[in-house]
Amino acid sequence: MNPNKKTARIAGLLYLLVGIFGGFAEGFVEPKMYVVGNAVATVANVVSNAGLVRLGVVSDLLDQTFFVFLALVLYTLLRDVNRNVARVMVILVALAVGIACLNTIFEFEGLRVATDPSYALALGTAGSNALVLLLLDMQHYGLLVAQIFFGLWLAPLGYLAYRSQMFPKWLGVLLIAGSVCYIIDLLTAFLAPGFSQIIHSYIVIPSAIAEVSMVLYLLIVGVRTQKQ
């Protein structure tokens, strides 16, 4: 097999694992536990699904680990296109991973506070519940902050894909568009939360299409065969 195709398919597998573990942790577990502004409901969810929360924490850590290796494999594949841009891509991933791993600590501590009666004894039930909600608030908004870098890393990836001739140019353009949509989604979440709730389901569609397309292309095609 062409070495570039093999590298690309390894990247595709890692990207798929990022999607699976990240989707479970951030797309299923976190929304199932966290109820905005409702400490009692949030604590009840965490306590009744403690095992699921632990799975979510481990899944999130695996997600970030695979994300780092994905960036390194893509760097190996694309560094000859533009080494500086490839380095920027890896740095953005490293920043996203650092923030996301810190957020996982908040989630795990929220579980510990919710399930350890010593916190309720020390702070009272209301105080303990409020602390759990605060920790999961921090995790939720921390993930939004990490989204800056989850979005930005697609821009150099898209540029490298566009310039490399290893991928269709439309895929590079789609990745850059996905990057822009991630950032718009983030900015509206902080600056206009009411408007964000209206557009969120739609603004993330281009980003999802871009990333799914990249995963499928890496897995199925690998890279374009260069004509000699």
HUWORA-V489270 format. One record per run of one state. SS is the DSSP state (a for helix, b for strand, c for the rest). FROM is the first residue (numbers start at 0). LEN is the number of residues. If there is no record, write none. Layout:
BEGIN
ss;from;len
SS;FROM;LEN
SS;FROM;LEN
END
This chain:
BEGIN
ss;from;len
c;0;2
a;2;31
c;33;5
a;38;10
c;48;1
a;49;29
c;78;4
a;82;33
c;115;1
a;116;48
c;164;4
a;168;23
c;191;1
a;192;11
c;203;1
a;204;16
c;220;8
END
